[in-house]
Amino acid sequence: MNAALTLEQLLPELDHTHLDWLEEEAIFILRETIAAFERPALLFSGGKDSCVVLRLAEKAFKTKTGPGQYKGRLPFPLLHVDTGHNFPEVIEFRDQRVAEMGERLVVGHLEDSMKRGTVRLSHPLESRNGHQTVALLEAIEEHRFDVLMGGARRDEEKARAKERIFSHRDSFGQWQPKEQRPELWTLFNTRIKPGEHMRAFPISNWTELDVWLYIARENIPLPSLYYTHARQVIRRKGLLVPLTDVTPAQAGETIETAQVRFRTVGDMTCTCPVESDAINATDIVAETLKVTVSERGATRMDDRTSDASMERRKKEGYF
């Protein structure tokens, strides 16, 4: 594949004008959120979806000074829940991006929750992904956030497909799928009681393909893990498990080196890459057009525990 080809040359049948509509809708939602709440925060993990929302926030609240360049500060901090098992490349990218932008980053550390005793692991190598709900809710309580803006999309997973753009959470941080508020004609009910909060998802209507088209168009920087690189992996239950200190090879398993990329990045204990030679966003757009399995279905071990695993975690307060 010729990496020099533009999206228009490579994908002549694809209409990109819908990105303008999606961008306009997302900026409208971001501005509505800031107008309705007093203590907002934007969830920023360094992943592709949060990088897209961050760019949209720049367009919504900053002054453009050049291609991909914006002046000013966002009217809210960035928030990340660090499980302690995040990919080092992603944490490095997160810190570098925040420093470049001059924004405020609030980090909720799962290991702090473990020290407080609010999180207890059954064994040292247990996946921490599900436990980050506790650290998230503790960060919300500590900083009194009343709304969190994030990059969740309806096409990711069945439970997220049920969720509204403004997702109400009760005083325990729980989501009740049967008590969601109607959102007719982009009229949003943002009222909350003391102790409650909202989650706002400005790119709910985007797909994985839309995200990559937008990344390519806007030239949005991402962690290197999203593009092809050589990595030691283990083939396990139809997935490529990355070889790390927290995901070691089991007895009888073979370690091999493969050219891979990550479709999503999260806790190392549950996030797997896919084989790919894609070196840039244009290549990934072409790959995404051919996939038949969602990014979470293809790469997340924690979503394979049961068909309702995501919905259960969201009811408990998960992002």
Buried (B, 14 or more C-beta within 10 A) or exposed (E): EEEEEEBEEBBEEEEBEEBEEBBEBBBEBBBBBBEBBEEBBBBBBBBBBBBBBBBBBBBBBBEEEEEEEBEEEBEBBBBBBBBBBBBEBBBEBBBEBBEEBEBEBBBBBBBBBBEEEBBEEEEEEBBBBBBBBBBBBBBBEEBEBBBBBBBBBBBBBBBBEBBBBBBBBBEEBBBEEEEBBEEEEEEBBBEBEEEBBBBBBBBBBBBBBBBBBBBBBBEBBBBBBBBBBEBBBBEBEEBBBBBBEBBEBEEEEEEEEBEBBBBBBBBBBBBBBBEBEBBBBBBBBBBBEEBEEBBBBBBBBBBBBEEEBBBEBBBBBBB
